[in-house]
Amino acid sequence: MIDLLRPRFPVWRARLIFGALLLVFSELIVWQTPTRFSVPEWAGIAVLYVALAAAALDLIERVHANDPFSLLLIAGLYGLANATLISHITTRDLPISLLVRPLAAQPLAFLGALAAFHLLLSGRPTGPLHFALALGVGLLWGIWVRWLPVVSDEPIPVVSIGTALAVTGVGLLACAPIALLLRPPGPILPRVWRLALLEWLVAAAVLAIALGIGVADGAIERSGIGVIGVLVAFMGMILYVMLPMRREVSWLGALTPSTPNVPAWLILVIPFLLAGWIGYSLPGSGDHSVQSEILFGMLTGVGLVWLPGVSIVVGVRSFVQIARTEG
């Protein structure tokens, strides 16, 4: 049995790394209520993130996702799953509850984790662009942490900047040794990124258990599950329609595991945390600040626009392809 499973070990090491990155980006950078979880709850959440990571990497390879539109659709599917199964916010106040976190912040967190996954596993050095991105994301993170408890309809505890910096800094720093220890020893064949039937059953069971617990606790409204199902089916349909338009090599095809460049990663953590402190400290009073209105307005706009926009682009591309084929 061990001999049969041995070829699967390297890809599971990569999935564990991606799961750790998803946890950090979705729970600490998209700061919600990480200080509320107990140790057993964190263990369950970690298992859930590994299942989500494995499913997402499988889907990237299975649909040959290699362009911004397909990756954004997979990020959207992840955002819905995350906000339904973990933070339990998608069904609280439909359709408003879908916009800021499920269809904006969490998909962006997924794309950020995917970029970090590539950076860590490729072993590439960082440059000025990475530094600028770390500053920009850090600034937005600081604004988010400071003002989310004020603007959110659900009770979210206010957190001090010291606590947020310490918790998030530890999480980001921990990603480097995790990637170093779990790095796959060599290239991963494209087909290996796909889950085997047993692996899919285990991952699906983890997601189903999380859904069942949420419904049983009343955290997930039964009436809203149908809406989420329709959105998931719609995104899946678009991915299927886009399949003939893409090359067979997925985004993962260009990923060759190498020794992680730990100093390069650690250097990015510093500007991120510094910019986060600045963003948190920007002026504002009561429940109002210019920066929070801009940030949450932008996220609301992203949540409203990206899925219809992708649908239109895919529709136009399909029409052009059909016209060329018939012509």
C-alpha positions in Angstrom: 0.0 0.0 0.0 2.8 2.4 0.9 4.5 1.7 -2.4 1.2 2.6 -4.2 0.8 5.8 -2.3 4.5 6.9 -2.5 4.1 8.7 -5.9 1.4 10.8 -4.3 3.5 12.1 -1.4 5.3 14.9 -3.3 2.1 16.5 -4.5 0.5 16.3 -1.1 3.5 18.1 0.3 2.7 20.9 -2.2 -1.0 20.8 -1.2 -0.1 21.2 2.4 2.0 24.3 1.6 -0.8 25.8 -0.4 -3.3 25.0 2.4 -1.0 26.8 4.9 -0.9 29.8 2.6 -4.6 29.8 2.1 -5.1 29.7 5.9 -2.8 32.7 6.5 -4.2 34.8 3.6 -7.9 34.0 4.3 -7.8 34.1 8.1 -5.1 36.6 8.9 -4.8 39.0 6.0 -8.6 38.9 5.4 -8.8 39.4 9.1 -12.1 38.2 10.5 -12.2 36.5 13.9 -8.9 34.5 14.2 -8.4 35.3 17.9 -11.7 33.6 18.7 -10.8 30.1 17.6 -9.6 27.5 20.1 -6.8 25.1 19.4 -9.2 22.2 18.4 -11.1 24.7 16.1 -7.9 25.7 14.5 -7.0 22.1 13.9 -10.4 21.5 12.1 -10.0 24.7 10.1 -6.5 23.6 9.0 -7.9 20.3 7.7 -10.6 22.2 5.9 -8.0 24.5 4.2 -6.0 21.5 3.1 -9.1 20.0 1.5 -9.9 23.3 -0.2 -6.3 23.6 -1.4 -6.3 20.1 -2.9 -9.6 20.7 -4.6 -8.5 24.0 -6.0 -5.2 22.7 -7.4 -7.1 19.8 -9.0 -9.5 22.1 -10.6 -6.7 24.4 -12.0 -5.1 21.4 -13.7 -8.4 19.7 -14.7 -9.8 22.7 -16.6 -6.3 23.8 -17.8 -6.7 27.2 -16.0 -3.9 29.4 -17.3 -5.4 32.8 -17.9 -6.7 35.5 -15.5 -10.4 34.7 -16.3 -10.2 31.0 -15.5 -8.1 31.6 -12.3 -10.5 34.3 -11.2 -13.5 31.9 -11.6 -11.7 29.3 -9.5 -10.9 32.0 -7.0 -14.6 32.9 -6.9 -15.6 29.3 -6.3 -13.1 29.2 -3.4 -14.4 32.5 -2.0 -18.0 31.0 -1.9 -16.8 27.8 -0.3 -14.7 29.6 2.3 -17.3 32.1 3.3 -20.0 29.4 3.5 -18.1 26.7 5.3 -15.7 28.7 7.5 -16.9 32.3 8.2 -20.6 31.4 7.5 -21.5 34.7 6.1 -22.8 34.0 2.6 -26.4 33.3 3.6 -26.8 35.8 6.4 -28.2 38.7 4.3 -28.5 37.7 0.7 -27.5 39.2 -1.7 -25.6 41.8 0.2 -23.7 39.3 2.2 -22.1 37.9 -1.0 -20.3 41.0 -2.1 -17.5 42.1 0.1 -16.0 38.9 1.4 -17.3 35.9 -0.6 -17.0 37.5 -4.0 -14.2 40.0 -3.4 -11.9 39.7 -0.4 -11.7 35.9 -0.3 -11.1 35.5 -4.1 -8.4 38.1 -3.9 -6.9 36.2 -0.9 -6.9 33.1 -3.0 -5.1 34.8 -5.8 -2.6 36.2 -3.4 -2.0 32.8 -1.8 -1.5 31.3 -5.3 1.1 34.0 -6.2 2.9 33.4 -2.9 2.7 29.6 -3.6 4.5 30.2 -6.9 7.0 32.5 -5.3 7.9 30.2 -2.5 8.1 26.9 -4.6 9.9 28.5 -7.5 12.8 29.8 -5.3 12.9 33.0 -7.4 14.3 36.2 -5.9 12.0 39.1 -5.2 12.3 42.5 -6.8 10.8 46.1 -6.7 7.4 44.9 -8.0 7.1 42.4 -5.1 8.2 45.1 -2.6 5.6 47.5 -4.0 2.9 44.9 -3.9 3.8 44.0 -0.3 3.5 47.7 0.7 0.1 48.1 -1.1 -1.4 45.0 0.3 -0.1 45.8 3.7 -1.7 49.2 3.7 -5.1 47.8 2.6 -4.7 45.1 5.3 -4.2 47.7 8.0 -7.3 49.6 6.9 -9.3 46.4 6.8 -8.3 45.3 10.3 -9.1 48.7 11.8 -12.4 49.4 10.1 -14.0 46.0 9.5 -15.4 45.7 13.0 -17.0 49.1 12.6 -18.7 48.6 9.2 -19.6 44.9 9.5 -23.2 43.9 10.3 -22.0 40.9 12.3 -20.2 41.3 15.7 -16.4 41.3 15.0 -14.2 42.2 18.0 -11.9 45.2 17.6 -8.3 44.2 17.7 -5.3 46.2 18.6 -2.6 46.8 15.9 0.0 45.1 18.1 -2.0 41.9 18.3 -2.8 42.0 14.6 0.8 42.6 13.6 2.1 39.8 16.0 -0.4 37.2 14.8 -0.2 38.0 11.1 3.6 38.4 11.3 4.0 35.0 12.9 1.7 33.4 10.3 3.5 34.9 7.4 6.9 34.0 8.8 5.8 30.5 9.4 5.0 30.0 5.7 8.8 30.0 4.9 9.9 27.1 7.1 6.7 25.2 6.1 7.6 25.5 2.4 11.2 24.7 3.1 10.4 21.5 5.1 7.6 20.3 2.8 9.1 21.3 -0.6 8.5 18.5 -3.2 11.9 17.0 -4.2 11.3 17.4 -7.9 8.9 18.3 -10.7 5.3 17.2 -10.4 3.7 15.7 -13.5 0.5 17.6 -14.6 -1.8 14.6 -14.1 -0.5 14.1 -10.5 -2.0 17.5 -9.5 -5.4 15.9 -10.1 -7.0 14.1 -7.1 -7.5 10.3 -7.4 -11.0 9.1 -6.7 -10.3 8.2 -3.1 -8.6 11.6 -2.5 -11.6 13.3 -4.0 -13.9 11.3 -1.7 -11.9 12.3 1.4 -11.8 16.0 0.4 -15.5 16.0 -0.4 -16.2 14.3 2.9 -14.3 17.0 4.8 -16.3 19.8 3.0 -19.6 17.9 3.5 -18.9 17.6 7.2 -18.1 21.3 7.5 -21.4 22.1 5.7 -23.4 19.7 7.9 -21.9 21.3 11.1 -22.7 24.8 9.9 -26.3 23.9 9.0 -26.8 22.0 12.3 -25.5 24.9 14.3 -27.7 27.3 12.4 -24.7 29.2 11.1 -25.6 28.4 7.5 -29.2 29.2 6.4 -30.8 26.3 4.5 -32.7 28.8 2.3 -29.5 30.3 1.1 -27.7 27.1 0.1 -29.7 27.0 -3.2 -28.4 30.5 -4.1 -24.8 29.4 -3.4 -25.4 26.2 -5.5 -26.7 28.2 -8.4 -23.6 30.5 -8.3 -21.3 27.5 -8.1 -23.0 25.8 -11.0 -22.9 29.0 -13.1 -19.1 29.5 -12.5 -18.5 25.8 -13.3 -20.5 26.2 -16.5 -18.4 29.2 -17.6 -15.2 27.2 -16.8 -16.5 24.4 -19.0 -17.4 26.7 -21.9 -13.9 28.3 -21.7 -12.2 24.9 -21.8 -11.8 24.7 -25.7 -10.3 28.2 -25.7 -7.3 27.4 -23.5 -4.1 25.6 -24.0 -3.7 22.2 -22.4 -1.0 23.3 -20.1 -2.4 24.8 -16.9 -0.9 27.4 -14.6 0.7 24.6 -12.6 2.6 23.3 -15.7 5.1 26.2 -15.3 5.7 25.4 -11.6 9.0 23.6 -11.0 9.6 23.1 -7.3 12.9 24.4 -6.1 14.5 25.4 -2.8 12.4 28.3 -1.4 14.2 31.6 -1.3 13.5 32.2 2.4 15.4 35.5 2.7 13.4 36.9 -0.2 10.1 35.9 1.5 11.1 37.3 4.8 12.1 40.6 3.3 8.6 41.1 1.9 7.0 40.5 5.4 8.7 43.6 6.8 7.2 46.2 4.3 3.8 44.4 4.6 3.7 44.8 8.4 5.1 48.3 8.3 2.5 49.4 5.7 -0.2 47.6 7.8 0.7 49.7 10.8 0.4 52.9 8.7 -2.9 51.8 7.3 -4.3 51.0 10.7 -3.1 54.4 12.1 -4.6 56.6 9.4 -7.1 59.2 10.8 -10.8 58.6 11.2 -13.4 59.1 13.8 -16.5 57.1 15.0 -17.6 54.9 12.2 -16.3 57.0 9.4 -13.0 57.4 7.6 -12.2 58.2 4.0 -9.9 55.3 3.6 -12.4 52.7 4.8 -15.1 54.1 2.5 -12.8 53.8 -0.4 -11.6 50.3 0.5 -15.0 48.8 1.2 -16.5 50.6 -1.8 -13.9 49.1 -4.0 -14.5 45.6 -2.7 -18.2 46.0 -3.1 -17.6 47.1 -6.7 -15.3 44.1 -7.4 -17.9 41.7 -5.9 -20.6 43.2 -8.1 -18.7 43.5 -11.4 -16.2 40.7 -11.9 -18.5 37.7 -12.5 -20.8 39.5 -15.0 -17.7 40.9 -16.6 -16.1 37.5 -17.0 -19.4 36.1 -18.3 -19.5 38.8 -21.0 -15.9 38.3 -22.1 -16.4 34.5 -22.3 -19.6 35.0 -24.3 -17.9 37.3 -26.8 -14.9 34.9 -27.1 -17.2 32.0 -27.7 -19.1 33.9 -30.4 -15.9 34.9 -32.1 -14.6 31.3 -32.0 -17.8 30.0 -33.5 -17.8 32.6 -36.2 -14.2 31.8 -37.1 -15.0 28.0 -37.2 -18.0 28.4 -39.4 -16.3 31.0 -41.6 
